[in-house]
């Protein structure tokens, strides 16, 4: 694959994925805003408890095989078939296990409704197991436009179903219906677009190399699950479903846009970096530019959410969710540090460094869990503070750790991250002085409008400094590449 062709394909992929994720982001935010006004904190707490179990099971259900098949240099039809049946079989087993232990889950949290929700959501394991290799196949062939269409459609249908159910008085069942309808649409869409029917399992498709990488990815994902969800688990078990509802809404308000940007960029980055792993200079260039393209928009948005957390919560969710505001502030800061370190995940997976990723995940998880456990002594807000401190400690460790196992542009990554953080700090400081010192007592809507104006004006002024102008030129080059990509879908077919 020629450099220009790969760059053009990556540019088109970023364009398609970016447009789709913008649409999906708007749908997800609409879901948070609309459903928060129709449902109670307890409704969200009931479903959030079950989704913690679902997320844990999903780690085993995928077995890391989707990422392993995308990363592989070659993948035969027989191998893809065998991978499909492994993912589907695990999904079926997990569905049965979830149904069997649904009553036990309800008993542990002492909420009967949790058991009913767990029984209903058990089906997501089988649905996602059937979908896994279809999505991986589309990713491997860089069919980003098709994936974008499926994602938008599933989010739109799920939102309509959830709102209709909430208006009909279904309470937490509206959220269950949203999860199930999204999984069904994703499966149907992937099957229709991929146009691939798996055969029967056979011995010709040796998948042992995929399982070896997959197991290491599973280990890393399990550790990541523990460190990423222990906050919600502690809140739910120690402070109740209502408190978990407040925490969950703040978490979703922060992580919905973050995941809708990080996920698609990973979708584009992994197959592209996998093709560049033998070309050191180009690989490092893509990693450094990828960090800038990911960090600037996300960290700028997260910085605004952190400094204006009270107004954001009141305007987006309503006054009944005011307890979520301080939680949102600390979670937004946490997400900034997670974003700065996220490029390391791209390197680990694209170079097949599953074992090294697992080892680092153990260290980073130990740091985060310790911070959260200590913070929980001061209540729900203390949990959020611990969730923030952990990634702040782990970020510099992650770059240093990665540089010991492979070649990365370490200095460029540190300097790029420093520029992003200084930009956000400058904007947040000027905004705080404007809305909390010079103009206190404004309504939430006016505070949000004035604050965003000052924040963005500061961003624009700081962006005139030469290093930031250079970063802006780099990002503009990416956009120019996207706009200038005229080649037809034949390029994508050449990659299959």
C-alpha positions as CSV (number, residue, x, y, z in Angstrom):
1,X,0.0,0.0,0.0
2,X,1.5,3.3,-1.1
3,X,1.9,6.1,1.4
4,X,-0.5,8.4,-0.3
5,X,-3.1,5.7,-0.8
6,X,-2.9,4.7,2.9
7,X,-3.0,8.3,4.0
8,X,-6.0,9.0,1.8
9,X,-7.8,6.0,3.1
10,X,-7.1,7.0,6.7
11,X,-8.2,10.5,5.9
12,X,-11.5,9.3,4.4
13,X,-11.9,6.9,7.3
14,X,-11.4,9.8,9.8
15,X,-13.9,11.9,7.9
16,X,-16.6,9.2,7.7
17,X,-16.1,8.2,11.3
18,X,-15.9,11.7,12.5
19,X,-19.2,12.7,10.9
20,X,-20.9,9.6,12.1
21,X,-19.6,10.0,15.6
22,X,-20.7,13.6,15.7
23,X,-24.2,12.5,14.8
24,X,-24.0,9.7,17.3
25,X,-22.6,12.0,20.0
26,X,-25.6,14.4,19.5
27,X,-27.9,11.4,19.8
28,X,-26.2,10.2,23.0
29,X,-26.3,13.6,24.5
30,X,-29.9,13.9,23.6
31,X,-30.5,10.6,25.3
32,X,-28.8,11.8,28.5
33,X,-30.6,15.2,28.5
34,X,-34.1,13.9,27.6
35,X,-34.1,10.7,29.6
36,X,-32.7,12.4,32.7
37,X,-35.9,14.5,32.7
38,X,-38.1,11.5,32.3
39,X,-36.5,9.0,34.6
40,X,-35.2,9.1,38.2
41,X,-31.8,8.7,39.7
42,X,-33.0,5.3,41.1
43,X,-34.0,4.2,37.6
44,X,-30.5,4.9,36.4
45,X,-28.9,3.3,39.5
46,X,-30.8,0.0,38.9
47,X,-29.7,-0.4,35.3
48,X,-26.2,0.9,36.1
49,X,-25.6,-1.9,38.6
50,X,-26.5,-4.5,35.9
51,X,-24.4,-2.8,33.2
52,X,-21.4,-3.2,35.5
53,X,-21.9,-6.9,35.3
54,X,-22.5,-6.8,31.6
55,X,-19.3,-4.8,31.0
56,X,-17.4,-7.5,33.0
57,X,-18.9,-10.3,31.0
58,X,-18.2,-8.5,27.7
59,X,-14.5,-8.6,28.4
60,X,-14.7,-12.4,28.3
61,X,-17.2,-12.5,25.5
62,X,-15.0,-10.7,23.0
63,X,-11.8,-12.5,24.3
64,X,-9.8,-9.8,22.6
65,X,-10.4,-11.6,19.3
66,X,-11.9,-8.7,17.4
67,X,-8.8,-6.5,18.0
68,X,-6.5,-9.5,17.3
69,X,-8.2,-10.2,13.9
70,X,-7.9,-6.5,13.0
71,X,-4.3,-6.4,13.9
72,X,-3.3,-9.6,12.1
73,X,-1.3,-9.2,8.9
74,X,-3.2,-12.0,7.2
75,X,-6.6,-13.6,8.0
76,X,-8.1,-16.5,6.0
77,X,-11.8,-17.2,5.6
78,X,-11.5,-20.3,7.7
79,X,-9.8,-18.4,10.5
80,X,-12.5,-15.7,10.4
81,X,-15.2,-18.4,10.6
82,X,-13.6,-20.1,13.6
83,X,-13.3,-16.7,15.3
84,X,-16.9,-16.0,14.7
85,X,-18.0,-19.3,16.4
86,X,-15.7,-18.7,19.3
87,X,-17.2,-15.3,20.0
88,X,-20.7,-16.6,19.4
89,X,-20.3,-19.6,21.7
90,X,-18.8,-17.5,24.5
91,X,-21.7,-15.1,24.1
92,X,-24.2,-17.9,24.4
93,X,-22.5,-19.3,27.5
94,X,-22.5,-15.8,29.2
95,X,-26.1,-15.3,28.4
96,X,-27.0,-18.5,30.2
97,X,-24.7,-17.6,33.1
98,X,-26.2,-14.1,33.5
99,X,-29.7,-15.5,33.5
100,X,-28.7,-18.1,36.1
101,X,-27.1,-15.6,38.5
102,X,-29.7,-12.7,38.0
103,X,-31.4,-13.6,41.3
104,X,-28.0,-13.6,43.1
105,X,-27.2,-10.2,41.8
106,X,-30.5,-8.9,43.1
107,X,-29.8,-10.5,46.5
108,X,-26.3,-8.9,46.7
109,X,-27.5,-5.4,46.1
110,X,-30.8,-6.0,47.9
111,X,-32.9,-4.6,45.1
112,X,-35.4,-7.0,43.4
113,X,-35.6,-5.0,40.2
114,X,-31.9,-5.5,39.6
115,X,-32.5,-9.3,39.1
116,X,-35.3,-8.6,36.5
117,X,-33.1,-6.2,34.6
118,X,-30.1,-8.6,34.7
119,X,-32.3,-11.4,33.2
120,X,-33.4,-9.2,30.3
121,X,-30.0,-7.8,29.5
122,X,-28.4,-11.3,29.5
123,X,-29.4,-11.4,25.8
124,X,-26.9,-8.7,25.0
125,X,-24.0,-11.2,25.3
126,X,-25.3,-13.4,22.6
127,X,-26.2,-10.5,20.3
128,X,-22.8,-8.9,20.7
129,X,-21.1,-12.3,20.2
130,X,-22.8,-12.7,16.9
131,X,-21.8,-9.1,15.9
132,X,-18.2,-9.1,16.9
133,X,-16.4,-10.6,13.9
134,X,-18.7,-8.9,11.5
135,X,-17.6,-5.5,12.8
136,X,-14.0,-6.7,12.9
137,X,-14.2,-7.7,9.3
138,X,-15.5,-4.3,8.3
139,X,-12.8,-2.6,10.3
140,X,-10.1,-4.8,8.8
141,X,-11.2,-3.8,5.3
142,X,-11.3,-0.1,6.4
143,X,-15.0,0.1,5.6
144,X,-15.5,3.1,7.9
145,X,-18.5,4.5,6.0
146,X,-20.5,1.3,6.5
147,X,-19.6,1.2,10.2
148,X,-20.6,4.8,10.6
149,X,-24.0,4.2,9.1
150,X,-24.7,1.2,11.4
151,X,-23.6,3.2,14.5
152,X,-25.9,6.2,13.7
153,X,-28.8,4.0,12.9
154,X,-28.5,1.9,16.1
155,X,-28.2,5.0,18.3
156,X,-31.2,6.7,16.6
157,X,-33.5,3.7,16.9
158,X,-32.4,3.0,20.5
159,X,-33.1,6.6,21.5
160,X,-36.6,6.6,19.9
161,X,-37.4,3.3,21.6
162,X,-36.2,4.5,25.0
163,X,-38.0,7.9,24.9
164,X,-41.3,6.2,23.8
165,X,-40.9,3.7,26.6
166,X,-40.1,6.3,29.2
167,X,-43.2,8.4,28.1
168,X,-45.3,5.3,28.5
169,X,-44.2,5.0,32.1
170,X,-41.8,2.0,31.8
171,X,-39.3,3.6,34.3
172,X,-36.0,1.7,34.2
173,X,-37.3,-0.7,31.5
174,X,-37.0,2.2,29.1
175,X,-33.2,2.0,29.6
176,X,-33.3,-1.8,29.1
177,X,-35.2,-1.4,25.9
178,X,-32.6,1.1,24.7
179,X,-29.7,-1.4,25.3
180,X,-31.4,-4.3,23.6
181,X,-32.7,-2.4,20.6
182,X,-29.2,-0.9,19.9
183,X,-27.6,-4.4,20.1
184,X,-30.2,-5.8,17.6
185,X,-29.8,-3.0,15.1
186,X,-26.0,-3.3,15.3
187,X,-26.1,-7.0,14.6
188,X,-28.6,-6.8,11.7
189,X,-26.8,-3.9,10.1
190,X,-23.4,-5.6,10.3
191,X,-24.7,-8.8,8.8
192,X,-26.4,-7.0,5.9
193,X,-23.5,-4.8,5.0
194,X,-20.7,-7.3,5.5
195,X,-22.4,-9.8,3.2
196,X,-20.5,-12.7,4.8
197,X,-22.1,-16.0,6.0
198,X,-19.8,-18.0,8.2
199,X,-19.4,-21.7,7.5
200,X,-19.0,-24.5,10.0
201,X,-16.0,-24.5,12.4
202,X,-13.0,-26.4,10.9
203,X,-9.4,-27.3,11.6
204,X,-8.0,-25.5,8.6
205,X,-8.4,-22.2,10.3
206,X,-5.7,-22.1,13.0
207,X,-6.7,-19.4,15.5
208,X,-4.1,-20.1,18.1
209,X,-2.1,-16.9,17.4
210,X,-5.3,-14.9,17.8
211,X,-6.0,-16.6,21.1
212,X,-2.5,-15.9,22.4
213,X,-2.8,-12.2,21.7
214,X,-6.5,-12.2,22.7
215,X,-5.8,-13.7,26.1
216,X,-3.3,-10.9,26.9
217,X,-5.8,-8.3,25.7
218,X,-8.4,-9.9,27.9
219,X,-6.1,-9.7,30.9
220,X,-5.5,-6.1,30.2
221,X,-9.2,-5.4,29.7
222,X,-10.1,-7.2,32.9
223,X,-7.6,-5.1,34.8
224,X,-8.9,-2.0,33.0
225,X,-12.5,-3.0,33.9
226,X,-11.6,-3.3,37.5
227,X,-9.9,0.0,37.7
228,X,-12.5,1.8,35.6
229,X,-15.6,0.4,37.2
230,X,-14.7,0.0,40.9
231,X,-15.8,3.6,41.4
232,X,-19.4,2.8,40.3
233,X,-19.3,-0.5,42.2
234,X,-18.2,1.2,45.5
235,X,-20.9,4.0,45.1
236,X,-23.6,1.4,44.4
237,X,-22.7,-0.9,47.2
238,X,-21.8,1.7,49.9
239,X,-24.1,4.6,49.1
240,X,-27.1,3.1,47.3
241,X,-28.8,3.1,43.9
242,X,-29.9,6.8,44.1
243,X,-26.3,7.9,44.7
244,X,-25.2,5.7,41.9
245,X,-27.8,7.4,39.7
246,X,-26.2,10.8,40.4
247,X,-22.7,9.4,39.8
248,X,-23.8,7.6,36.6
249,X,-25.4,10.7,35.1
250,X,-22.2,12.7,35.7
251,X,-20.1,9.9,34.3
252,X,-22.3,9.6,31.2
253,X,-22.3,13.3,30.6
254,X,-18.5,13.3,30.6
255,X,-17.7,9.9,29.0
256,X,-20.4,9.9,26.3
257,X,-18.6,12.5,24.1
258,X,-15.2,11.2,25.1
259,X,-16.0,7.6,24.0
260,X,-17.7,8.9,20.9
261,X,-14.4,10.5,19.8
262,X,-11.8,8.1,21.2
263,X,-13.6,5.0,19.9
264,X,-13.8,6.2,16.3
265,X,-10.3,7.5,16.3
266,X,-9.1,4.1,17.5
267,X,-11.2,2.5,14.8
268,X,-9.2,4.5,12.2
269,X,-5.8,4.4,14.0
270,X,-5.4,0.7,14.7
271,X,-5.7,-0.7,11.2
272,X,-3.6,2.2,9.8
273,X,-0.8,1.8,12.5
274,X,-0.9,-2.0,12.0
275,X,0.2,-1.4,8.4
276,X,2.9,1.0,9.4
277,X,4.4,-1.0,12.3
278,X,7.5,-1.9,10.2
279,X,8.2,1.7,9.2
280,X,9.5,3.5,12.2
281,X,9.5,7.1,11.1
282,X,6.1,7.1,9.6
283,X,4.7,5.1,12.5
284,X,6.0,7.6,15.0
285,X,4.7,10.5,12.9
286,X,1.2,9.0,12.9
287,X,1.4,8.4,16.7
288,X,2.4,12.0,17.5
289,X,-0.1,13.5,15.2
290,X,-2.8,11.2,16.4
291,X,-2.2,12.4,20.0
292,X,-2.6,16.0,19.0
293,X,-5.8,15.3,16.9
294,X,-7.3,13.3,19.8
295,X,-6.2,15.5,22.8
296,X,-6.9,19.1,21.6
297,X,-10.6,18.8,20.9
298,X,-11.3,16.5,23.8
299,X,-9.2,18.2,26.5
300,X,-10.6,21.6,25.4
301,X,-14.2,20.4,25.8
302,X,-13.4,18.6,29.1
303,X,-11.8,21.7,30.5
304,X,-14.9,23.7,29.8
305,X,-17.1,21.1,31.4
306,X,-14.9,21.0,34.5
307,X,-14.8,24.8,35.1
308,X,-18.5,25.2,34.3
309,X,-19.7,22.0,35.9
310,X,-22.5,23.5,38.0
311,X,-24.1,25.3,35.0
312,X,-23.6,22.4,32.6
313,X,-25.4,20.0,35.1
314,X,-28.2,22.4,35.7
315,X,-28.8,23.2,32.0
316,X,-28.3,19.7,30.7
317,X,-30.0,17.6,33.3
318,X,-32.1,19.9,35.4
319,X,-32.1,21.1,39.0
320,X,-32.9,17.6,40.4
321,X,-29.4,16.5,39.4
322,X,-27.4,19.2,41.1
323,X,-25.6,16.6,43.2
324,X,-23.9,15.4,40.0
325,X,-22.1,18.7,39.5
326,X,-19.0,18.3,41.7
327,X,-18.8,14.7,40.5
328,X,-18.8,15.8,36.9
329,X,-16.0,18.3,37.5
330,X,-13.5,15.7,38.8
331,X,-14.5,13.1,36.2
332,X,-13.9,15.6,33.4
333,X,-10.3,16.3,34.7
334,X,-9.8,12.5,35.0
335,X,-10.9,12.1,31.4
336,X,-8.3,14.6,30.2
337,X,-5.4,12.6,31.7
338,X,-6.9,9.3,30.3
339,X,-7.0,10.9,26.8
340,X,-3.4,12.0,27.0
341,X,-2.4,8.5,27.8
342,X,-4.8,6.8,25.3
343,X,-2.4,6.9,22.4
344,X,-0.3,4.3,24.2
345,X,-3.1,1.8,23.8
346,X,-2.9,2.3,20.0
347,X,0.8,1.4,20.1
348,X,0.4,-1.7,22.3
349,X,-2.4,-3.2,20.1
350,X,-1.1,-2.2,16.7
351,X,2.3,-3.7,17.5
352,X,0.8,-6.8,19.1
353,X,2.3,-6.0,22.5
354,X,-0.5,-7.7,24.4
355,X,1.7,-9.1,27.2
356,X,3.4,-5.7,27.9
357,X,0.0,-4.0,27.9
358,X,-1.3,-6.5,30.5
359,X,1.7,-5.8,32.7
360,X,1.3,-2.1,32.6
361,X,-2.4,-2.4,33.1
362,X,-1.7,-4.2,36.4
363,X,0.4,-1.3,37.7
364,X,-2.0,1.4,36.5
365,X,-5.0,-0.4,37.9
366,X,-3.3,-0.7,41.3
367,X,-2.7,3.0,41.4
368,X,-6.2,3.9,40.4
369,X,-8.0,1.5,42.7
370,X,-5.9,2.6,45.6
371,X,-6.8,6.3,44.9
372,X,-10.5,5.4,44.6
373,X,-10.6,3.4,47.8
374,X,-8.9,6.2,49.7
375,X,-11.2,8.8,48.2
376,X,-14.3,6.8,49.1
377,X,-13.8,7.6,52.8
378,X,-15.1,11.1,51.9
379,X,-18.3,9.9,50.2
380,X,-19.4,9.9,46.5
381,X,-17.4,13.1,45.7
382,X,-14.3,11.6,47.3
383,X,-14.7,8.6,44.9
384,X,-14.7,11.0,42.0
385,X,-11.6,12.8,43.3
386,X,-9.8,9.4,43.6
387,X,-10.9,8.6,40.0
388,X,-9.2,11.8,38.9
389,X,-6.0,11.4,40.9
390,X,-5.3,7.9,39.5
391,X,-5.0,8.8,35.8
392,X,-3.0,11.9,36.7
393,X,-0.4,9.7,38.3
394,X,-0.6,7.0,35.6
395,X,-0.2,9.3,32.6
396,X,3.5,10.0,32.8
397,X,4.1,6.5,33.9
398,X,2.4,5.1,30.8
399,X,4.6,7.0,28.4
400,X,7.8,6.0,30.2
401,X,6.7,2.4,30.5
402,X,5.8,2.2,26.8
403,X,9.2,3.7,25.8
404,X,11.0,0.8,27.5
405,X,9.3,-1.9,25.4
406,X,9.1,-0.2,22.0
407,X,10.3,2.8,20.1
408,X,7.9,5.8,20.4
409,X,8.3,9.6,19.9
410,X,8.5,10.1,23.7
411,X,9.7,13.7,23.7
412,X,7.1,14.7,21.2
413,X,4.3,13.0,23.2
414,X,5.3,14.7,26.5
415,X,5.7,18.2,24.8
416,X,2.4,17.8,22.9
417,X,0.5,16.9,26.1
418,X,2.1,19.8,28.0
419,X,0.9,22.2,25.4
420,X,-2.6,20.9,25.6
421,X,-2.7,21.1,29.4
422,X,-1.3,24.6,29.5
423,X,-3.9,25.8,27.0
424,X,-6.7,24.3,29.0
425,X,-5.4,25.7,32.3
426,X,-5.1,29.2,30.8
427,X,-8.7,29.1,29.4
428,X,-10.1,27.6,32.7
429,X,-8.4,30.3,34.8
430,X,-9.7,33.2,32.7
431,X,-13.2,31.7,32.7
432,X,-13.2,31.3,36.5
433,X,-12.1,34.9,37.0
434,X,-14.9,36.1,34.6
435,X,-17.9,34.1,35.9
436,X,-17.1,33.5,39.5
437,X,-15.2,36.7,40.5
438,X,-16.2,39.5,38.1
439,X,-19.8,38.3,37.4
440,X,-21.1,36.1,40.2
441,X,-24.7,35.3,40.7
442,X,-25.8,34.9,37.1
443,X,-28.4,32.4,36.1
444,X,-27.0,28.9,35.0
445,X,-27.8,29.6,31.3
446,X,-26.2,33.0,31.3
447,X,-23.2,31.7,33.3
448,X,-22.7,28.9,30.7
449,X,-22.9,31.3,27.8
450,X,-20.6,33.9,29.3
451,X,-18.2,31.2,30.5
452,X,-18.0,29.5,27.1
453,X,-17.4,32.8,25.4
454,X,-14.5,33.7,27.6
455,X,-13.1,30.2,27.5
456,X,-13.1,30.0,23.7
457,X,-11.8,33.5,23.4
458,X,-8.8,32.6,25.6
459,X,-8.3,29.5,23.5
460,X,-8.2,31.6,20.3
461,X,-5.7,34.1,21.9
462,X,-3.3,31.4,23.2
463,X,-3.5,29.6,19.8
464,X,-1.7,32.5,18.2
465,X,1.5,31.5,20.1
466,X,4.0,29.8,17.6
467,X,4.0,26.3,19.1
468,X,0.2,26.2,19.0
469,X,0.1,27.6,15.5
470,X,2.4,24.8,14.5
471,X,0.0,22.2,16.0
472,X,-2.9,23.9,14.3
473,X,-1.2,23.7,11.0
474,X,-0.6,20.0,11.6
475,X,-4.3,19.4,12.3
476,X,-5.3,21.5,9.3
477,X,-3.1,19.2,7.1
478,X,-5.2,16.3,8.4
479,X,-8.4,18.1,7.4
480,X,-6.9,19.0,4.0
481,X,-6.1,15.4,3.5
482,X,-9.7,14.4,4.3
483,X,-11.2,17.1,2.0
484,X,-8.7,16.3,-0.7
485,X,-9.4,12.5,-0.8
486,X,-11.2,12.0,-4.1
487,X,-10.4,8.4,-4.7
488,X,-13.4,6.0,-4.9
489,X,-14.1,3.0,-2.8
490,X,-11.8,1.0,-5.1
491,X,-9.0,1.9,-2.7
492,X,-10.8,0.3,0.1
493,X,-11.4,-2.8,-1.9
494,X,-7.7,-3.0,-2.7
495,X,-7.1,-3.3,1.0
496,X,-9.4,-6.2,1.6
